[in-house]
Amino acid sequence: MQAVVLGHAVELPKLTLALSDKMDVVQAAKPGRACYEAQLSFLREVIGADELADMLDGVTIKDVDLQALQMAYIQVTNAYTQPLIDEQIANMSRVTDELKTITAAMGGRQGFKRVK
């Protein structure tokens, strides 16, 4: 899967249960250092240590730009979830189109009777 992370084109591995478990570790980490370290570890595995070091201008948690680290993590996780969101939107559009067709076939009526 292709993604753009901090302006760099990267090839992301497929989303596996093992990778999902690592995302869960990031989500479960306490805010602050533990979370930053979990994000860095996850991104090293997904993007690769050398390429990530170039993106974040550092290797260790003490060296990297923490805002860039967080942005990279968000961009990677968004790259994994975006196809699912796109599919849900496409499904909603199909349902909406079908409802419009049904409504038009009914002559614009809602199909509900007034209850007294």
DRENTORKOL-3810 file (N, C-alpha, C; in nm, 4 decimals):
REM DRENTORKOL-3810
@n.u->0.0849; n.v->-0.1168; n.w->0.0000; ca.u->0.0000; ca.v->0.0000; ca.w->0.0000; c.u->0.0902; c.v->0.1240; c.w->0.0000
@n.u->0.0646; n.v->0.2108; n.w->-0.0933; ca.u->0.1401; ca.v->0.3360; ca.w->-0.1031; c.u->0.0797; c.v->0.4404; c.w->-0.0095
@n.u->0.1656; n.v->0.5205; n.w->0.0507; ca.u->0.1203; ca.v->0.6309; ca.w->0.1353; c.u->0.2239; c.v->0.7421; c.w->0.1294
@n.u->0.1789; n.v->0.8611; n.w->0.1597; ca.u->0.2703; ca.v->0.9745; ca.w->0.1717; c.u->0.2763; c.v->1.0098; c.w->0.3196
@n.u->0.3973; n.v->1.0040; n.w->0.3735; ca.u->0.4189; ca.v->1.0309; ca.w->0.5152; c.u->0.5229; c.v->1.1413; c.w->0.5259
@n.u->0.4825; n.v->1.2520; n.w->0.5824; ca.u->0.5695; ca.v->1.3698; ca.w->0.5962; c.u->0.6341; c.v->1.4074; c.w->0.4628
@n.u->0.5544; n.v->1.3965; n.w->0.3568; ca.u->0.6026; ca.v->1.4344; ca.w->0.2247; c.u->0.6852; c.v->1.3291; c.w->0.1543
@n.u->0.7041; n.v->1.2128; n.w->0.2146; ca.u->0.7819; ca.v->1.1035; ca.w->0.1557; c.u->0.6874; c.v->0.9918; c.w->0.1119
@n.u->0.7051; n.v->0.9439; n.w->-0.0098; ca.u->0.6274; ca.v->0.8292; ca.w->-0.0560; c.u->0.6862; c.v->0.7039; c.w->0.0063
@n.u->0.6018; n.v->0.6261; n.w->0.0703; ca.u->0.6470; ca.v->0.5024; ca.w->0.1343; c.u->0.5542; c.v->0.3875; c.w->0.0961
@n.u->0.6081; n.v->0.2688; n.w->0.1008; ca.u->0.5298; ca.v->0.1473; ca.w->0.0788; c.u->0.5029; c.v->0.0857; c.w->0.2151
@n.u->0.3763; n.v->0.0842; n.w->0.2540; ca.u->0.3391; ca.v->0.0286; ca.w->0.3834; c.u->0.3105; c.v->-0.1202; c.w->0.3690
@n.u->0.3462; n.v->-0.1982; n.w->0.4703; ca.u->0.3120; ca.v->-0.3406; ca.w->0.4653; c.u->0.1616; c.v->-0.3590; c.w->0.4833
@n.u->0.1126; n.v->-0.4759; n.w->0.4464; ca.u->-0.0305; ca.v->-0.5005; ca.w->0.4655; c.u->-0.0622; c.v->-0.4997; c.w->0.6148
@n.u->-0.1854; n.v->-0.4650; n.w->0.6449; ca.u->-0.2296; ca.v->-0.4580; ca.w->0.7840; c.u->-0.2616; c.v->-0.5993; c.w->0.8316
@n.u->-0.1783; n.v->-0.6484; n.w->0.9203; ca.u->-0.1958; ca.v->-0.7821; ca.w->0.9760; c.u->-0.2391; c.v->-0.7701; c.w->1.1217
@n.u->-0.2751; n.v->-0.8810; n.w->1.1801; ca.u->-0.3127; ca.v->-0.8819; ca.w->1.3207; c.u->-0.1941; c.v->-0.8384; c.w->1.4070
@n.u->-0.0745; n.v->-0.8818; n.w->1.3720; ca.u->0.0451; ca.v->-0.8425; ca.w->1.4483; c.u->0.0646; c.v->-0.6911; c.w->1.4433
@n.u->0.0451; n.v->-0.6325; n.w->1.3268; ca.u->0.0599; ca.v->-0.4880; ca.w->1.3127; c.u->-0.0518; c.v->-0.4154; c.w->1.3872
@n.u->-0.1720; n.v->-0.4685; n.w->1.3801; ca.u->-0.2839; ca.v->-0.4108; ca.w->1.4540; c.u->-0.2581; c.v->-0.4153; c.w->1.6045
@n.u->-0.1984; n.v->-0.5234; n.w->1.6519; ca.u->-0.1632; ca.v->-0.5338; ca.w->1.7942; c.u->-0.0651; c.v->-0.4237; c.w->1.8340
@n.u->0.0284; n.v->-0.3911; n.w->1.7445; ca.u->0.1253; ca.v->-0.2848; ca.w->1.7738; c.u->0.0572; c.v->-0.1483; c.w->1.7772
@n.u->-0.0447; n.v->-0.1300; n.w->1.6952; ca.u->-0.1222; ca.v->-0.0057; ca.w->1.7006; c.u->-0.1955; c.v->0.0028; c.w->1.8345
@n.u->-0.2439; n.v->-0.1112; n.w->1.8811; ca.u->-0.3117; ca.v->-0.1147; ca.w->2.0108; c.u->-0.2174; c.v->-0.0760; c.w->2.1240
@n.u->-0.0914; n.v->-0.1153; n.w->2.1129; ca.u->0.0086; ca.v->-0.0783; ca.w->2.2143; c.u->0.0241; c.v->0.0735; c.w->2.2191
@n.u->0.0256; n.v->0.1361; n.w->2.1029; ca.u->0.0366; ca.v->0.2828; ca.w->2.0980; c.u->-0.0859; c.v->0.3453; c.w->2.1640
@n.u->-0.2033; n.v->0.2946; n.w->2.1293; ca.u->-0.3262; ca.v->0.3503; ca.w->2.1846; c.u->-0.3348; c.v->0.3317; c.w->2.3362
@n.u->-0.2786; n.v->0.2221; n.w->2.3860; ca.u->-0.2853; ca.v->0.1924; ca.w->2.5296; c.u->-0.1774; c.v->0.2656; c.w->2.6098
@n.u->-0.0773; n.v->0.3180; n.w->2.5413; ca.u->0.0334; ca.v->0.3849; ca.w->2.6114; c.u->-0.0152; c.v->0.5137; c.w->2.6781
@n.u->0.0425; n.v->0.5405; n.w->2.7926; ca.u->0.0100; ca.v->0.6649; ca.w->2.8631; c.u->0.0638; c.v->0.7826; c.w->2.7822
@n.u->-0.0085; n.v->0.8948; n.w->2.7842; ca.u->0.0401; ca.v->1.0134; ca.w->2.7120; c.u->0.1803; c.v->1.0518; c.w->2.7609
@n.u->0.2601; n.v->1.1004; n.w->2.6689; ca.u->0.3957; ca.v->1.1414; ca.w->2.7032; c.u->0.4981; c.v->1.0461; c.w->2.6465
@n.u->0.6041; n.v->1.0278; n.w->2.7184; ca.u->0.7187; ca.v->0.9510; ca.w->2.6697; c.u->0.6820; c.v->0.8099; c.w->2.6243
@n.u->0.6000; n.v->0.7400; n.w->2.7022; ca.u->0.5633; ca.v->0.6027; ca.w->2.6657; c.u->0.4912; c.v->0.5995; c.w->2.5312
@n.u->0.4046; n.v->0.6932; n.w->2.5087; ca.u->0.3314; ca.v->0.6996; ca.w->2.3825; c.u->0.4257; c.v->0.7333; c.w->2.2664
@n.u->0.5134; n.v->0.8300; n.w->2.2863; ca.u->0.6102; ca.v->0.8663; ca.w->2.1819; c.u->0.6988; c.v->0.7471; c.w->2.1466
@n.u->0.7443; n.v->0.6757; n.w->2.2477; ca.u->0.8311; ca.v->0.5601; ca.w->2.2229; c.u->0.7551; c.v->0.4499; c.w->2.1483
@n.u->0.6290; n.v->0.4290; n.w->2.1842; ca.u->0.5481; ca.v->0.3287; ca.w->2.1153; c.u->0.5244; c.v->0.3688; c.w->1.9692
@n.u->0.4985; n.v->0.4971; n.w->1.9459; ca.u->0.4803; ca.v->0.5455; ca.w->1.8084; c.u->0.6086; c.v->0.5265; c.w->1.7277
@n.u->0.7206; n.v->0.5608; n.w->1.7868; ca.u->0.8489; ca.v->0.5480; ca.w->1.7176; c.u->0.8776; c.v->0.4023; c.w->1.6841
@n.u->0.8529; n.v->0.3131; n.w->1.7776; ca.u->0.8745; ca.v->0.1703; ca.w->1.7542; c.u->0.7847; c.v->0.1192; c.w->1.6421
@n.u->0.6592; n.v->0.1576; n.w->1.6459; ca.u->0.5647; ca.v->0.1167; ca.w->1.5423; c.u->0.6095; c.v->0.1671; c.w->1.4051
@n.u->0.6446; n.v->0.2944; n.w->1.3977; ca.u->0.6840; ca.v->0.3530; ca.w->1.2694; c.u->0.8134; c.v->0.2930; c.w->1.2156
@n.u->0.9060; n.v->0.2596; n.w->1.3036; ca.u->1.0301; ca.v->0.1934; ca.w->1.2588; c.u->0.9975; c.v->0.0627; c.w->1.1881
@n.u->0.9030; n.v->-0.0103; n.w->1.2441; ca.u->0.8664; ca.v->-0.1381; ca.w->1.1839; c.u->0.7934; c.v->-0.1188; c.w->1.0516
@n.u->0.7061; n.v->-0.0215; n.w->1.0451; ca.u->0.6232; ca.v->-0.0025; ca.w->0.9268; c.u->0.6991; c.v->0.0664; c.w->0.8141
@n.u->0.7745; n.v->0.1694; n.w->0.8470; ca.u->0.8432; ca.v->0.2496; ca.w->0.7450; c.u->0.9876; c.v->0.2050; c.w->0.7251
@n.u->1.0491; n.v->0.1606; n.w->0.8313; ca.u->1.1910; ca.v->0.1249; ca.w->0.8262; c.u->1.2722; c.v->0.2279; c.w->0.9028
@n.u->1.3693; n.v->0.1813; n.w->0.9777; ca.u->1.4458; ca.v->0.2686; ca.w->1.0671; c.u->1.5218; c.v->0.3779; c.w->0.9922
@n.u->1.5874; n.v->0.3429; n.w->0.8827; ca.u->1.6690; ca.v->0.4417; ca.w->0.8110; c.u->1.5836; c.v->0.5512; c.w->0.7485
@n.u->1.4773; n.v->0.5108; n.w->0.6799; ca.u->1.3909; ca.v->0.6101; ca.w->0.6157; c.u->1.3217; c.v->0.6971; c.w->0.7207
@n.u->1.2804; n.v->0.6357; n.w->0.8312; ca.u->1.2156; ca.v->0.7109; ca.w->0.9376; c.u->1.3118; c.v->0.8113; c.w->1.0005
@n.u->1.4377; n.v->0.7716; n.w->1.0194; ca.u->1.5375; ca.v->0.8630; ca.w->1.0758; c.u->1.5538; c.v->0.9859; c.w->0.9875
@n.u->1.5496; n.v->0.9657; n.w->0.8557; ca.u->1.5571; ca.v->1.0798; ca.w->0.7634; c.u->1.4343; c.v->1.1696; c.w->0.7770
@n.u->1.3183; n.v->1.1093; n.w->0.7898; ca.u->1.1936; ca.v->1.1864; ca.w->0.8003; c.u->1.1879; c.v->1.2675; c.w->0.9286
@n.u->1.2326; n.v->1.2055; n.w->1.0375; ca.u->1.2203; ca.v->1.2691; ca.w->1.1690; c.u->1.3464; c.v->1.3423; c.w->1.2121
@n.u->1.4476; n.v->1.3387; n.w->1.1268; ca.u->1.5740; ca.v->1.4063; ca.w->1.1546; c.u->1.6317; c.v->1.3628; c.w->1.2899
@n.u->1.6276; n.v->1.2327; n.w->1.3121; ca.u->1.6827; ca.v->1.1785; ca.w->1.4355; c.u->1.6573; c.v->1.0292; c.w->1.4432
@n.u->1.7235; n.v->0.9651; n.w->1.5379; ca.u->1.7138; ca.v->0.8203; ca.w->1.5515; c.u->1.6455; c.v->0.7812; c.w->1.6821
@n.u->1.6835; n.v->0.8469; n.w->1.7910; ca.u->1.6275; ca.v->0.8109; ca.w->1.9212; c.u->1.5150; c.v->0.9071; c.w->1.9585
@n.u->1.4406; n.v->0.8684; n.w->2.0587; ca.u->1.3288; ca.v->0.9512; ca.w->2.1034; c.u->1.3771; c.v->1.0885; c.w->2.1499
@n.u->1.5013; n.v->1.0972; n.w->2.1936; ca.u->1.5574; ca.v->1.2252; ca.w->2.2389; c.u->1.5911; c.v->1.3174; c.w->2.1223
@n.u->1.6108; n.v->1.2595; n.w->2.0033; ca.u->1.6537; ca.v->1.3370; ca.w->1.8863; c.u->1.5391; c.v->1.3829; c.w->1.7959
@n.u->1.4324; n.v->1.3041; n.w->1.7896; ca.u->1.3296; ca.v->1.3300; ca.w->1.6884; c.u->1.2405; c.v->1.4472; c.w->1.7259
@n.u->1.1823; n.v->1.5071; n.w->1.6243; ca.u->1.0817; ca.v->1.6122; ca.w->1.6426; c.u->0.9515; c.v->1.5418; c.w->1.6803
@n.u->0.9038; n.v->1.5644; n.w->1.8007; ca.u->0.7860; ca.v->1.4927; ca.w->1.8496; c.u->0.6598; c.v->1.5256; c.w->1.7710
@n.u->0.6486; n.v->1.6482; n.w->1.7227; ca.u->0.5325; ca.v->1.6823; ca.w->1.6405; c.u->0.5371; c.v->1.6068; c.w->1.5081
@n.u->0.6546; n.v->1.5980; n.w->1.4486; ca.u->0.6695; ca.v->1.5223; ca.w->1.3239; c.u->0.6408; c.v->1.3745; c.w->1.3485
@n.u->0.6838; n.v->1.3238; n.w->1.4619; ca.u->0.6568; ca.v->1.1848; ca.w->1.4985; c.u->0.5069; c.v->1.1589; c.w->1.5048
@n.u->0.4354; n.v->1.2456; n.w->1.5730; ca.u->0.2908; ca.v->1.2290; ca.w->1.5847; c.u->0.2214; c.v->1.2419; c.w->1.4493
@n.u->0.2654; n.v->1.3367; n.w->1.3687; ca.u->0.2076; ca.v->1.3541; ca.w->1.2351; c.u->0.2311; c.v->1.2286; c.w->1.1507
@n.u->0.3509; n.v->1.1744; n.w->1.1570; ca.u->0.3826; ca.v->1.0534; ca.w->1.0805; c.u->0.2939; c.v->0.9381; c.w->1.1244
@n.u->0.2756; n.v->0.9234; n.w->1.2547; ca.u->0.1908; ca.v->0.8154; ca.w->1.3065; c.u->0.0464; c.v->0.8321; c.w->1.2575
@n.u->-0.0047; n.v->0.9531; n.w->1.2661; ca.u->-0.1419; ca.v->0.9801; ca.w->1.2204; c.u->-0.1555; c.v->0.9527; c.w->1.0712
@n.u->-0.0580; n.v->0.9958; n.w->0.9926; ca.u->-0.0652; ca.v->0.9753; ca.w->0.8481; c.u->-0.0612; c.v->0.8269; c.w->0.8122
@n.u->0.0181; n.v->0.7495; n.w->0.8846; ca.u->0.0242; ca.v->0.6053; ca.w->0.8586; c.u->-0.1075; c.v->0.5383; c.w->0.8976
@n.u->-0.1579; n.v->0.5680; n.w->1.0167; ca.u->-0.2830; ca.v->0.5041; ca.w->1.0580; c.u->-0.3989; c.v->0.5479; c.w->0.9688
@n.u->-0.3985; n.v->0.6721; n.w->0.9248; ca.u->-0.5017; ca.v->0.7181; ca.w->0.8319; c.u->-0.4924; c.v->0.6453; c.w->0.6985
@n.u->-0.3700; n.v->0.6167; n.w->0.6542; ca.u->-0.3517; ca.v->0.5446; ca.w->0.5280; c.u->-0.4139; c.v->0.4047; c.w->0.5365
@n.u->-0.4062; n.v->0.3437; n.w->0.6537; ca.u->-0.4668; ca.v->0.2120; ca.w->0.6704; c.u->-0.6195; c.v->0.2196; c.w->0.6791
@n.u->-0.6733; n.v->0.3230; n.w->0.7400; ca.u->-0.8183; ca.v->0.3302; ca.w->0.7584; c.u->-0.8926; c.v->0.3951; c.w->0.6417
@n.u->-0.8257; n.v->0.4753; n.w->0.5614; ca.u->-0.8931; ca.v->0.5491; ca.w->0.4544; c.u->-0.9668; c.v->0.4591; c.w->0.3552
@n.u->-0.9095; n.v->0.3462; n.w->0.3112; ca.u->-0.9858; ca.v->0.2606; ca.w->0.2180; c.u->-1.1173; c.v->0.2111; c.w->0.2781
@n.u->-1.1188; n.v->0.1850; n.w->0.4083; ca.u->-1.2421; ca.v->0.1408; ca.w->0.4742; c.u->-1.3451; c.v->0.2529; c.w->0.4772
@n.u->-1.2997; n.v->0.3728; n.w->0.5064; ca.u->-1.3887; ca.v->0.4892; ca.w->0.5080; c.u->-1.4450; c.v->0.5140; c.w->0.3680
@n.u->-1.3579; n.v->0.5056; n.w->0.2674; ca.u->-1.4025; ca.v->0.5268; ca.w->0.1293; c.u->-1.5095; c.v->0.4242; c.w->0.0902
@n.u->-1.4913; n.v->0.2994; n.w->0.1317; ca.u->-1.5885; ca.v->0.1949; ca.w->0.1003; c.u->-1.7218; c.v->0.2213; c.w->0.1701
@n.u->-1.7173; n.v->0.2658; n.w->0.2951; ca.u->-1.8402; ca.v->0.2974; ca.w->0.3673; c.u->-1.9148; c.v->0.4131; c.w->0.3016
@n.u->-1.8425; n.v->0.5141; n.w->0.2583; ca.u->-1.9040; ca.v->0.6278; ca.w->0.1900; c.u->-1.9664; c.v->0.5833; c.w->0.0587
@n.u->-1.8956; n.v->0.4977; n.w->-0.0151; ca.u->-1.9495; ca.v->0.4474; ca.w->-0.1416; c.u->-2.0775; c.v->0.3683; c.w->-0.1171
@n.u->-2.0797; n.v->0.2880; n.w->-0.0112; ca.u->-2.2010; ca.v->0.2116; ca.w->0.0218; c.u->-2.3152; c.v->0.3044; c.w->0.0589
@n.u->-2.2860; n.v->0.4082; n.w->0.1361; ca.u->-2.3894; ca.v->0.5043; ca.w->0.1733; c.u->-2.4439; c.v->0.5750; c.w->0.0497
@n.u->-2.3570; n.v->0.6063; n.w->-0.0442; ca.u->-2.4004; ca.v->0.6721; ca.w->-0.1675; c.u->-2.4926; c.v->0.5813; c.w->-0.2474
@n.u->-2.4609; n.v->0.4517; n.w->-0.2524; ca.u->-2.5468; ca.v->0.3572; ca.w->-0.3249; c.u->-2.6838; c.v->0.3482; c.w->-0.2582
@n.u->-2.6871; n.v->0.3427; n.w->-0.1266; ca.u->-2.8142; ca.v->0.3360; ca.w->-0.0545; c.u->-2.8947; c.v->0.4632; c.w->-0.0784
@n.u->-2.8292; n.v->0.5774; n.w->-0.0722; ca.u->-2.8970; ca.v->0.7050; ca.w->-0.0966; c.u->-2.9547; c.v->0.7085; c.w->-0.2377
@n.u->-2.8774; n.v->0.6620; n.w->-0.3354; ca.u->-2.9265; ca.v->0.6589; ca.w->-0.4734; c.u->-3.0477; c.v->0.5663; c.w->-0.4865
@n.u->-3.0437; n.v->0.4518; n.w->-0.4201; ca.u->-3.1565; ca.v->0.3588; ca.w->-0.4249; c.u->-3.2807; c.v->0.4205; c.w->-0.3607
@n.u->-3.2625; n.v->0.4914; n.w->-0.2487; ca.u->-3.3757; ca.v->0.5575; ca.w->-0.1836; c.u->-3.4357; c.v->0.6651; c.w->-0.2730
@n.u->-3.3515; n.v->0.7377; n.w->-0.3436; ca.u->-3.4014; ca.v->0.8397; ca.w->-0.4373; c.u->-3.4829; c.v->0.7744; c.w->-0.5477
@n.u->-3.4359; n.v->0.6596; n.w->-0.5970; ca.u->-3.5075; ca.v->0.5881; ca.w->-0.7028; c.u->-3.6432; c.v->0.5390; c.w->-0.6524
@n.u->-3.6450; n.v->0.4848; n.w->-0.5327; ca.u->-3.7705; ca.v->0.4367; ca.w->-0.4743; c.u->-3.8669; c.v->0.5525; c.w->-0.4528
@n.u->-3.8172; n.v->0.6628; n.w->-0.4001; ca.u->-3.9011; ca.v->0.7802; ca.w->-0.3760; c.u->-3.9570; c.v->0.8341; c.w->-0.5071
@n.u->-3.8737; n.v->0.8379; n.w->-0.6106; ca.u->-3.9203; ca.v->0.8856; ca.w->-0.7412; c.u->-4.0256; c.v->0.7922; c.w->-0.7979
@n.u->-4.0083; n.v->0.6615; n.w->-0.7790; ca.u->-4.1050; ca.v->0.5638; ca.w->-0.8295; c.u->-4.2390; c.v->0.5757; c.w->-0.7571
@n.u->-4.2350; n.v->0.6238; n.w->-0.6344; ca.u->-4.3572; ca.v->0.6417; ca.w->-0.5559; c.u->-4.4202; c.v->0.7775; c.w->-0.5821
@n.u->-4.3671; n.v->0.8489; n.w->-0.6757; ca.u->-4.4218; ca.v->0.9799; ca.w->-0.7088; c.u->-4.3841; c.v->1.0853; c.w->-0.6075
@n.u->-4.2735; n.v->1.0661; n.w->-0.5388; ca.u->-4.2263; ca.v->1.1652; ca.w->-0.4429; c.u->-4.2850; c.v->1.1505; c.w->-0.3048
@n.u->-4.3783; n.v->1.0556; n.w->-0.2882; ca.u->-4.4387; ca.v->1.0364; ca.w->-0.1562; c.u->-4.3408; c.v->0.9662; c.w->-0.0639
@n.u->-4.3525; n.v->0.9938; n.w->0.0618; ca.u->-4.2656; ca.v->0.9321; ca.w->0.1610; c.u->-4.2996; c.v->0.7857; c.w->0.1835
@n.u->-4.4256; n.v->0.7474; n.w->0.1619; ca.u->-4.4655; ca.v->0.6107; ca.w->0.1837; c.u->-4.5163; c.v->0.5848; c.w->0.3237
@n.u->-4.5340; n.v->0.6900; n.w->0.4012; ca.u->-4.5841; ca.v->0.6747; ca.w->0.5368; c.u->-4.7231; c.v->0.7337; c.w->0.5433
@n.u->-4.8117; n.v->0.6678; n.w->0.6152; ca.u->-4.9463; ca.v->0.7194; ca.w->0.6331; c.u->-4.9522; c.v->0.7945; c.w->0.7660
@n.u->-5.0352; n.v->0.8933; n.w->0.7649; ca.u->-5.0532; ca.v->0.9729; ca.w->0.8860; c.u->-5.1295; c.v->0.8916; c.w->0.9907
@n.u->-5.0791; n.v->0.8897; n.w->1.1102; ca.u->-5.1437; ca.v->0.8165; ca.w->1.2185; c.u->-5.2215; c.v->0.9169; c.w->1.3017
@n.u->-5.3501; n.v->0.8854; n.w->1.3269; ca.u->-5.4336; ca.v->0.9763; ca.w->1.4057; c.u->-5.4407; c.v->0.9316; c.w->1.5476
END
